[in-house]
């Protein structure tokens, strides 16, 4: 058997696949049950590079167990998101069924530029987009697409806003074909919005800031002032970007009031709901996104609060026809000169990607297998637990809560008991975080707020309990000692 035939051998796949699933099943069990297992098996970057050299052999490894051993090392050395004490970034512990669906999708490798290359994935994407549109209150005319992450999703939505509201054809004529453009957003908006604006050629002044209140929510009454400042800079405002919820603190902007302003001014309203649009599926917390149904576009990450592997992002449009305006160009060898809106099933007319992976398979299969109630219960449970954790912090004399949480993100800092007056609290938080994370007991992050550096926890793992979070405070206290 030739080397390449051996690489494609079906029985080899069967053996390696069984071994890999066994390893991953053991890892899942150990992550959730063995709390002595480190969340983050910390190694300095230089050590990691030394452990993974790039001097690859010319021929195959003669050891039949080489692949299995290699993946064992990958599993052992990775950050363990299924560990209940992973409370760090907004990346979820994916459902095992979703991971298996991704494996199947990777093996089938049906790209989704045109329907004939990905017929099943295209149909599934249509279904999950309809489900998500229904959840946020969009009507039958709504539509959208899946794409690779919130950064690409926000860029896609803002490209549509530009094409719709610029007053000139910026896609064909370029940014200089009309007056300089701008969007209004708060300083809590994710940095990818600033990136998107600068990618579109609007410069650093293309985002005009709207102040936030003490809860880090946009102040809609100051939108008019921001609009005037933008005009004073010679800018034509085309859109307002609202957060649901913000990355730093999980704050939800008051969407209804922002929508009122956009309607008065004839502006596009885009909601970055990458993290928090999932509140729409929680009967208890759905009011956090009241008004989202009035947005022209919404971004919603399934790899955050819908338990999917990264990356799976939905870009939803209240008027589905707008989804064809982001990339208003023709590729004759693919689309044969036809109006792309007449052939919604050829996905490359609406996405930055041409060869897009079968990301709809993961979301569709898990919704079909587990049912929608499980996802609703998950969102409600994480938001509940974050509020309980915030109450615990508020009742502790040696911690300070930054703000009552809207979502499942909690920001706080250690203020100690009897710290000297000139203690650098910012540096202290960074030292405490580094010490606790390096111990492997927990993994959490930090954020910079107007008062300084705060520790930041995202309750995103469904296995995390109140006891885990109480032990985190104890671990921080121990590190401070």
C-alpha positions in Angstrom: 0.0 0.0 0.0 1.4 3.4 -1.0 2.0 6.1 1.6 -1.0 8.1 0.5 -3.3 5.1 0.3 -2.3 4.2 3.8 -3.1 7.7 5.0 -6.7 7.3 3.6 -7.2 3.7 4.9 -10.7 3.3 6.4 -9.7 0.7 9.0 -6.9 3.0 10.2 -9.5 5.8 10.7 -11.7 3.4 12.6 -9.0 2.4 15.0 -7.6 5.9 15.5 -11.2 7.3 15.8 -12.1 4.9 18.6 -8.9 5.7 20.5 -9.5 9.4 20.1 -13.1 9.2 21.3 -12.0 7.1 24.3 -9.4 9.8 25.2 -11.8 12.6 24.8 -14.5 10.8 26.9 -11.9 10.2 29.6 -10.9 13.9 29.4 -14.5 15.0 29.7 -15.1 12.8 32.7 -11.9 13.8 34.4 -12.5 17.5 33.7 -15.9 17.5 35.4 -15.1 15.1 38.2 -11.5 15.3 39.1 -11.2 18.8 40.6 -7.5 18.2 41.4 -6.9 18.3 37.6 -5.4 21.7 36.6 -7.6 24.0 34.6 -4.6 25.5 32.9 -1.5 23.3 32.8 0.7 26.4 32.7 3.9 26.5 30.7 6.0 29.5 29.7 5.7 30.2 26.0 9.4 29.4 25.3 8.9 26.0 27.0 5.8 25.3 24.8 7.7 26.1 21.7 10.5 23.7 22.7 8.0 21.0 23.4 6.5 21.3 19.9 9.4 21.4 17.4 8.8 21.9 13.7 11.4 19.5 12.4 8.9 17.2 10.7 10.0 13.8 9.2 10.0 13.2 5.5 8.2 9.9 5.9 5.5 8.4 8.1 6.2 7.6 11.7 6.7 3.8 12.0 4.9 3.7 15.3 1.2 3.0 14.7 0.3 4.7 18.0 2.1 7.9 17.2 -1.0 9.9 16.3 -2.8 8.7 19.4 0.2 9.7 21.6 0.4 13.1 19.9 -3.2 13.9 20.6 -2.8 12.7 24.1 -0.2 15.3 24.6 -2.4 18.0 23.0 -5.3 17.1 25.4 -3.0 17.2 28.4 -1.4 20.5 27.6 -4.5 22.4 26.6 -6.6 24.7 28.7 -9.5 22.5 30.0 -12.7 24.4 29.2 -14.9 21.5 30.5 -13.4 22.0 34.0 -16.0 23.6 36.2 -13.4 26.1 37.4 -12.7 27.5 34.0 -14.4 30.9 34.4 -12.3 32.9 32.0 -13.0 34.0 28.5 -16.3 33.9 26.7 -15.6 30.6 25.0 -17.9 27.8 26.1 -17.3 24.1 27.0 -18.9 22.6 23.8 -21.4 19.9 23.8 -19.9 16.5 23.0 -22.6 16.0 20.3 -21.6 19.3 18.7 -17.9 18.3 18.7 -18.8 15.0 17.1 -20.9 16.8 14.5 -17.9 19.0 13.7 -15.8 15.9 13.2 -18.3 14.6 10.7 -18.4 18.0 9.0 -14.6 18.1 8.8 -14.5 14.7 7.2 -17.2 15.5 4.7 -15.7 18.9 4.0 -18.6 20.3 2.0 -17.8 23.9 1.4 -20.8 26.3 1.2 -20.0 28.8 -1.5 -22.6 27.3 -3.8 -25.5 25.0 -3.0 -24.2 22.1 -5.1 -21.1 21.9 -2.9 -23.0 21.9 0.4 -26.7 21.0 -0.1 -27.4 19.5 3.3 -25.4 22.2 5.3 -27.2 24.9 3.3 -30.6 23.6 4.2 -29.6 23.2 7.8 -28.3 26.8 7.9 -31.6 28.1 6.6 -33.4 26.3 9.4 -31.2 27.5 12.3 -31.2 31.1 11.0 -35.0 31.0 10.9 -35.0 29.6 14.5 -32.7 32.4 15.7 -34.7 35.1 13.9 -37.8 33.8 15.5 -36.2 33.9 19.0 -35.3 37.6 18.7 -38.7 38.5 17.4 -38.0 39.1 13.7 -40.8 38.6 11.2 -41.1 36.3 8.2 -39.1 38.6 6.0 -36.0 38.3 8.1 -33.0 36.3 7.1 -29.3 35.9 7.6 -26.3 33.7 7.5 -23.6 31.9 9.5 -20.1 33.1 9.5 -16.7 32.6 11.2 -16.9 34.6 14.4 -18.2 37.9 15.8 -15.5 40.0 14.2 -16.4 38.8 10.7 -20.1 39.0 11.7 -20.0 42.6 12.8 -18.0 43.6 9.7 -20.6 41.9 7.5 -23.5 43.8 9.2 -21.7 47.1 9.0 -20.9 46.6 5.3 -24.6 46.2 4.8 -25.3 49.3 6.8 -22.8 51.2 4.7 -24.3 50.0 1.4 -27.8 50.8 2.6 -27.3 54.2 4.3 -24.1 55.8 2.9 -25.9 57.6 0.1 -23.4 56.4 -2.4 -22.0 53.1 -3.7 -19.0 52.7 -1.5 -18.5 49.1 -2.6 -17.9 50.1 -6.2 -16.6 53.6 -5.8 -14.6 53.2 -2.6 -14.6 55.2 0.6 -13.7 58.4 -1.2 -16.8 58.3 -3.5 -18.7 60.2 -0.9 -18.4 62.0 2.4 -16.5 60.3 5.3 -18.8 58.0 7.3 -19.2 57.2 10.9 -21.1 55.0 13.4 -22.0 55.9 17.0 -21.2 53.4 19.8 -20.1 53.4 23.4 -16.6 52.9 24.6 -17.8 49.5 25.9 -18.4 48.2 22.4 -16.1 45.4 21.4 -12.9 46.5 19.7 -13.8 44.5 16.5 -16.3 47.3 15.7 -13.4 49.8 15.5 -11.5 47.4 13.4 -14.4 46.9 11.0 -14.7 50.6 10.6 -11.0 51.1 9.9 -11.0 48.1 7.5 -13.8 49.9 5.6 -11.5 52.9 5.3 -13.2 55.3 7.6 -10.2 55.9 9.8 -10.0 56.1 13.6 -12.6 58.9 13.8 -15.1 56.6 12.1 -16.4 55.5 15.5 -17.9 58.4 17.6 -18.2 57.5 21.3 -21.4 57.8 23.3 -21.0 58.0 27.1 -22.2 55.2 29.4 -23.9 55.3 32.8 -22.6 53.9 36.1 -23.8 50.4 34.9 -21.7 50.8 31.7 -24.8 51.0 29.5 -25.0 53.4 26.7 -26.9 56.6 27.5 -29.4 57.1 24.7 -30.1 60.7 25.7 -26.6 61.5 24.7 -26.8 60.0 21.2 -28.0 63.3 19.8 -24.9 65.0 21.1 -22.6 62.3 19.6 -24.5 62.7 16.3 -23.8 66.4 16.4 -20.1 65.9 17.1 -19.8 63.5 14.2 -21.4 66.0 11.9 -19.0 68.6 13.3 -16.2 66.4 12.1 -17.7 66.4 8.6 -18.9 62.8 9.0 -22.2 61.3 7.8 -23.5 59.0 10.5 -25.0 55.8 9.0 -25.5 53.6 12.1 -25.6 53.1 15.8 -23.9 50.0 17.3 -25.5 48.8 20.6 -24.1 46.1 22.8 -26.1 43.1 24.2 -24.0 42.5 26.2 -20.7 44.2 26.3 -17.5 42.2 26.7 -16.0 43.9 29.6 -18.9 43.8 32.1 -21.8 42.1 30.3 -23.9 45.3 30.2 -26.9 45.5 28.0 -27.6 48.8 26.3 -31.2 50.0 26.4 -32.2 48.8 23.0 -35.6 50.3 22.8 -34.5 53.8 23.5 -31.5 53.4 21.1 -34.0 52.2 18.4 -36.2 55.3 19.0 -33.2 57.5 18.2 -32.3 55.5 15.1 -35.9 55.8 13.8 -35.9 59.6 14.3 -32.6 60.0 12.6 -33.1 57.4 9.9 -30.1 55.4 11.0 -29.3 51.7 10.8 -29.3 50.0 14.2 -26.9 47.2 14.6 -26.9 45.1 17.8 -23.7 43.3 18.7 -25.4 40.4 20.6 -22.4 38.0 20.1 -22.5 37.1 23.8 -25.9 38.2 25.1 -28.4 37.8 22.4 -29.0 34.3 23.8 -30.9 36.0 26.6 -33.8 36.0 24.1 -34.3 32.2 24.7 -34.6 32.6 28.5 -38.1 33.3 29.8 -36.5 34.9 32.9 -34.0 37.1 31.2 -35.5 37.8 27.8 -36.4 41.4 28.8 -32.7 42.2 28.7 -33.0 42.3 24.9 -36.3 44.1 24.7 -36.1 46.2 21.5 -33.7 43.8 19.7 -36.5 43.0 17.2 -36.3 46.6 16.0 -32.6 46.3 15.0 -31.7 46.2 11.4 -29.1 43.6 12.1 -27.9 41.4 15.0 -24.8 39.3 15.5 -25.2 36.2 17.8 -22.3 33.8 18.6 -23.4 30.2 19.0 -20.0 29.4 20.4 -20.6 31.5 23.4 -24.0 30.9 25.0 -25.3 28.1 22.7 -22.6 25.6 23.7 -21.0 25.2 20.2 -17.4 24.8 19.3 -15.8 28.0 18.0 -16.5 29.5 15.6 -20.2 29.7 14.7 -21.7 33.2 14.4 -25.1 34.2 13.0 -25.6 37.5 11.3 -29.4 38.2 11.3 -31.2 40.9 9.3 -34.7 42.2 10.0 -35.1 42.6 6.2 -33.4 39.5 4.8 -32.8 41.2 1.5 -30.3 43.4 3.2 -28.0 40.4 3.7 -27.1 40.5 0.0 -25.8 44.1 0.2 -22.6 43.4 2.3 -20.7 41.9 -0.6 -22.5 43.3 -3.7 -20.3 41.8 -6.3 -20.4 39.1 -9.0 -18.2 36.1 -9.4 -19.3 34.9 -12.8 -17.8 31.4 -12.6 -19.9 30.8 -9.5 -23.1 32.8 -9.9 -23.4 33.0 -13.7 -24.5 36.6 -13.6 -27.8 36.0 -11.8 -29.3 38.2 -9.1 -27.9 36.5 -5.9 -31.2 37.2 -4.0 -33.0 34.9 -6.4 -30.6 32.1 -5.3 -30.3 32.5 -1.6 -28.9 29.0 -1.4 -25.5 30.1 -3.0 -24.0 31.3 0.3 -20.9 33.0 -1.0 -22.9 36.0 -2.2 -23.5 36.9 1.5 -20.3 35.9 3.4 -16.7 36.9 3.5 -15.8 33.2 3.2 -16.1 31.4 -0.1 -15.2 27.9 1.2 -17.2 28.0 4.5 -17.1 24.9 6.7 -20.3 23.0 7.6 -20.9 25.0 10.8 -24.7 24.7 10.6 -24.3 20.9 11.2 -23.2 21.4 14.8 -26.0 23.8 15.8 -28.8 22.0 13.8 -27.9 18.5 15.1 -27.7 19.6 18.8 -31.0 21.5 18.6 -32.6 18.4 17.0 -31.1 15.9 19.4 -31.2 17.8 22.7 -34.2 20.1 22.2 -34.5 23.8 22.7 -35.4 23.8 26.4 -32.0 22.6 27.4 -30.4 25.7 25.9 -32.9 28.0 27.6 -32.2 26.3 30.9 -28.5 26.7 30.4 -28.7 30.5 29.7 -31.0 31.0 32.7 -28.8 29.0 35.0 -25.6 30.8 34.2 -27.2 34.2 34.6 -28.7 33.1 37.9 -25.4 31.8 39.2 -23.6 35.1 38.2 -26.1 37.0 40.3 -25.6 34.7 43.2 -21.8 35.1 42.9 -22.2 38.9 42.8 -24.2 38.8 46.0 -21.5 36.7 47.7 -18.9 39.3 46.6 -21.0 42.2 47.8 -21.3 40.6 51.2 -17.5 40.0 51.5 -15.6 42.7 53.3 -12.4 42.1 51.4 -13.8 42.2 47.8 -15.3 45.0 45.8 -18.0 44.4 43.2 -17.6 46.6 40.1 -21.3 46.5 39.1 -24.3 44.3 39.6 -24.2 42.0 36.6 -26.7 42.1 33.7 -25.5 38.9 32.2 -23.2 36.0 33.3 -20.1 38.2 33.6 -19.0 39.4 37.0 -16.3 42.0 37.6 -14.7 42.5 41.1 -11.4 43.1 42.8 -9.6 42.2 46.0 -9.3 45.1 48.4 -8.1 43.1 51.4 -8.5 43.8 55.0 -6.1 46.3 56.4 -4.1 46.9 53.2 -1.7 49.8 53.5 -3.1 53.0 52.1 -0.8 53.4 49.1 -1.3 49.8 47.9 -1.3 49.7 44.0 -4.7 47.8 43.6 -4.3 47.5 39.9 -0.9 45.7 40.2 -2.3 43.6 43.0 -5.1 42.2 40.9 -2.7 41.3 38.2 -0.4 39.5 40.6 -3.2 37.6 42.3 -4.7 36.5 38.9 -1.3 35.3 37.7 -0.6 33.4 40.9 -4.0 31.6 41.1 -4.1 30.8 37.3 -0.5 29.4 37.4 -1.5 27.2 40.3 -3.9 25.4 37.9 -6.8 25.6 40.4 -8.8 28.2 38.4 -8.7 30.1 35.2 -10.1 33.7 35.1 -9.3 36.9 33.4 -9.2 40.7 34.1 -10.5 43.9 32.6 -9.8 47.6 32.8 -12.6 49.8 34.0 -12.6 53.5 34.9 -11.8 52.8 38.5 -8.9 50.5 37.5 -8.1 46.9 37.0 -10.8 44.4 38.0 -10.9 40.6 38.0 -13.4 39.2 35.6 -15.3 35.9 35.7 -17.6 34.5 33.0 -20.0 31.8 34.3 -20.2 29.8 31.1 -19.5 26.2 32.0 -22.8 24.4 32.9 -20.8 22.4 35.4 -19.7 25.4 37.5 -21.4 25.7 40.9 -21.7 28.2 43.6 -19.2 26.2 45.7 -16.6 26.5 42.9 -17.0 30.3 42.8 -16.8 30.5 46.6 -13.6 28.6 46.5 -12.3 31.0 43.9 -12.6 33.8 46.4 -10.8 31.7 48.9 -8.0 31.0 46.4 -7.5 34.7 45.8 -7.4 35.3 49.5 -4.7 32.6 49.9 -2.7 34.1 47.0 -2.9 37.5 48.7 -1.5 36.1 51.9 
